[in-house]
Amino acid sequence: MNALVTGATGFIGSHLVRRLVREGAQVSVLMRSSADPWRLRDIMPRLNCLQGDLSSLTSLAGEIKRAKPEVIYHLGWQGASSHQFQNDPAQVFANLPGSLELVQLAAECGCRAWIGMGSVLEYGNYPVPVTEEQAPRPVTLYGAAKFAVGLLAQKLCAGYGIRSAWFRLFWAYGPGDDTARMIPYLIGALLKGERPALTPGEQKWDYLFIDDVVEALWRAAAHPGVQGVYNLGSGAANPLREVVERIRDFIDPSLPLGFGELPYRPDQIMHLQADISRLRKAMNWEPAVEIQNGLRRTVEWFRLNRNRYV
Ligand SMILES: NC(=O)c1ccc[n+]([C@@H]2O[C@H](COP(=O)([O-])OP(=O)(O)OC[C@H]3O[C@@H](n4cnc5c(N)ncnc54)[C@H](OP(=O)(O)O)[C@@H]3O)[C@@H](O)[C@H]2O)c1
């Protein structure tokens, strides 16, 4: 397979690129000149690096066409990892035009599949396991921009005769995650012996280990019947308090936790859980890594790489 990956230097993209390389794929990656490719350092010689930005894809059109990707994975997204930017207008202006231009380029390259990464935050606040049929009610610009890109990209792909899949990813976690996210922040603080400040922790979220995320992305390219919107989660909702306590117990059960020291956000989502029936059926996919095991592996990785993180 010949694939192009945007967001390759990020948490999820780097795991996907490693998997593609392992499977023998030819992989081109879109990389900003400012990017630090530390997650890909050892496999860089095996990648075709296209230096550019989502906002300057036109100047890369020739290189992308020469790379002839059969599959495009679109994971690149400005402001993906921090809550700080969730209502920044850049969510729209930095991400929408480039994402849609990428679909047009896919058509010009004769690409057969366009696979994009959406988000649970397209849904907004739903108290039950959410199915893909439920109407998105995003409460942030991030969620609205993801929804808009997913919808428009699928319509464009249909017009161009390209198969498209849009994954509404719930929360991914695992080795190499960005420290702006809750789990890496928590691990980092606890490894330093600090008492992390936390909300009361009554939220229930659906966490999926990175290997399971990558497995679904890999299968989406291989299964010609995979098309449309898919929830990508574990299907289980874990009380945040339990997740936090498990992580603390892996590091040092005697460490104190500052539950209730932070208020909930005004737009706090309290319970999100994926209904994953559609994904299971489409590609015979199942979450394989149980949360206890996934958290243990994540803590272990951060412990071994503490020089970078802590
Ligand atoms: N992690 C999750 O739990 C989660 C949940 C739902 C959805 N998602 C989605 O999954 C995708 C990957 O997320 P992640 O966790 O891997 O995020 P991440 O670690 O922050 O990675 C984001 C990637 O996008 C690239 N990027 C940002 N702005 C860009 C631009 N203007 N042009 C080109 N590339 C740009 C970054 O490149 P640099 O290295 O140059 O910064 C990086 O490679 C995103 O679309 C995100 O919205 C993630």
The ligand as an SDF file (V2000), in Angstrom:
LIG
                    3D

 48 52  0  0  0  0  0  0  0  0999 V2000
   -5.8100   12.0200   21.0970 N   0  0  0  0  0  0  0  0  0  0  0  0
   -7.1240   11.9200   21.2290 C   0  0  0  0  0  0  0  0  0  0  0  0
   -7.6410   11.4200   22.2640 O   0  0  0  0  0  0  0  0  0  0  0  0
   -8.0310   12.3860   20.1200 C   0  0  0  0  0  0  0  0  0  0  0  0
   -9.4270   12.2850   20.3180 C   0  0  0  0  0  0  0  0  0  0  0  0
  -10.2760   12.6630   19.2750 C   0  0  0  0  0  0  0  0  0  0  0  0
   -9.7490   13.1060   18.0710 C   0  0  0  0  0  0  0  0  0  0  0  0
   -8.4080   13.2190   17.9180 N   0  0  0  0  0  0  0  0  0  0  0  0
   -7.8840   13.6840   16.6040 C   0  0  0  0  0  0  0  0  0  0  0  0
   -6.8730   12.7810   16.1610 O   0  0  0  0  0  0  0  0  0  0  0  0
   -5.9100   13.5000   15.3890 C   0  0  0  0  0  0  0  0  0  0  0  0
   -4.5180   13.2410   15.9490 C   0  0  0  0  0  0  0  0  0  0  0  0
   -4.5150   13.6530   17.3130 O   0  0  0  0  0  0  0  0  0  0  0  0
   -3.2270   13.5240   18.2170 P   0  0  0  0  0  0  0  0  0  0  0  0
   -3.6890   13.1400   19.5570 O   0  0  0  0  0  0  0  0  0  0  0  0
   -2.1950   12.7070   17.5440 O   0  0  0  0  0  0  0  0  0  0  0  0
   -2.7730   15.0600   18.2500 O   0  0  0  0  0  0  0  0  0  0  0  0
   -1.3070   15.7040   18.2910 P   0  0  0  0  0  0  0  0  0  0  0  0
   -0.3480   14.8120   18.9750 O   0  0  0  0  0  0  0  0  0  0  0  0
   -1.4930   17.1000   18.7720 O   0  0  0  0  0  0  0  0  0  0  0  0
   -0.9080   15.7470   16.7400 O   0  0  0  0  0  0  0  0  0  0  0  0
   -1.4090   16.7230   15.8500 C   0  0  0  0  0  0  0  0  0  0  0  0
   -0.6530   16.5990   14.5600 C   0  0  0  0  0  0  0  0  0  0  0  0
   -1.1850   17.5710   13.6280 O   0  0  0  0  0  0  0  0  0  0  0  0
   -0.1050   18.2970   13.0830 C   0  0  0  0  0  0  0  0  0  0  0  0
   -0.5360   19.6370   12.7090 N   0  0  0  0  0  0  0  0  0  0  0  0
   -1.0590   20.5960   13.5080 C   0  0  0  0  0  0  0  0  0  0  0  0
   -1.3210   21.6980   12.7910 N   0  0  0  0  0  0  0  0  0  0  0  0
   -0.9530   21.4310   11.5190 C   0  0  0  0  0  0  0  0  0  0  0  0
   -0.9640   22.1810   10.3180 C   0  0  0  0  0  0  0  0  0  0  0  0
   -1.4280   23.4410   10.2830 N   0  0  0  0  0  0  0  0  0  0  0  0
   -0.4800   21.6050    9.1930 N   0  0  0  0  0  0  0  0  0  0  0  0
   -0.0120   20.3340    9.2110 C   0  0  0  0  0  0  0  0  0  0  0  0
    0.0240   19.5690   10.3140 N   0  0  0  0  0  0  0  0  0  0  0  0
   -0.4490   20.1190   11.4530 C   0  0  0  0  0  0  0  0  0  0  0  0
    0.9330   18.3320   14.2000 C   0  0  0  0  0  0  0  0  0  0  0  0
    2.2040   18.6610   13.6610 O   0  0  0  0  0  0  0  0  0  0  0  0
    3.4030   19.3460   14.5370 P   0  0  0  0  0  0  0  0  0  0  0  0
    4.2430   18.1800   15.0390 O   0  0  0  0  0  0  0  0  0  0  0  0
    4.1020   20.1900   13.5430 O   0  0  0  0  0  0  0  0  0  0  0  0
    2.7590   20.1240   15.6420 O   0  0  0  0  0  0  0  0  0  0  0  0
    0.8440   16.8940   14.6820 C   0  0  0  0  0  0  0  0  0  0  0  0
    1.5520   16.0460   13.8140 O   0  0  0  0  0  0  0  0  0  0  0  0
   -6.3270   14.9630   15.4360 C   0  0  0  0  0  0  0  0  0  0  0  0
   -7.0650   15.2340   14.2740 O   0  0  0  0  0  0  0  0  0  0  0  0
   -7.2100   15.0420   16.6690 C   0  0  0  0  0  0  0  0  0  0  0  0
   -8.1350   16.0930   16.5630 O   0  0  0  0  0  0  0  0  0  0  0  0
   -7.5250   12.8680   18.9160 C   0  0  0  0  0  0  0  0  0  0  0  0
  1  2  1  0
  2  3  2  0
  2  4  1  0
  4  5  1  0
  4 48  2  0
  5  6  2  0
  6  7  1  0
  7  8  2  0
  8  9  1  0
  8 48  1  0
  9 10  1  0
  9 46  1  0
 10 11  1  0
 11 12  1  0
 11 44  1  0
 12 13  1  0
 13 14  1  0
 14 15  2  0
 14 16  1  0
 14 17  1  0
 17 18  1  0
 18 19  2  0
 18 20  1  0
 18 21  1  0
 21 22  1  0
 22 23  1  0
 23 24  1  0
 23 42  1  0
 24 25  1  0
 25 26  1  0
 25 36  1  0
 26 27  1  0
 26 35  1  0
 27 28  2  0
 28 29  1  0
 29 30  1  0
 29 35  2  0
 30 31  1  0
 30 32  2  0
 32 33  1  0
 33 34  2  0
 34 35  1  0
 36 37  1  0
 36 42  1  0
 37 38  1  0
 38 39  2  0
 38 40  1  0
 38 41  1  0
 42 43  1  0
 44 45  1  0
 44 46  1  0
 46 47  1  0
M  CHG  2   8   1  16  -1
M  END
$$$$
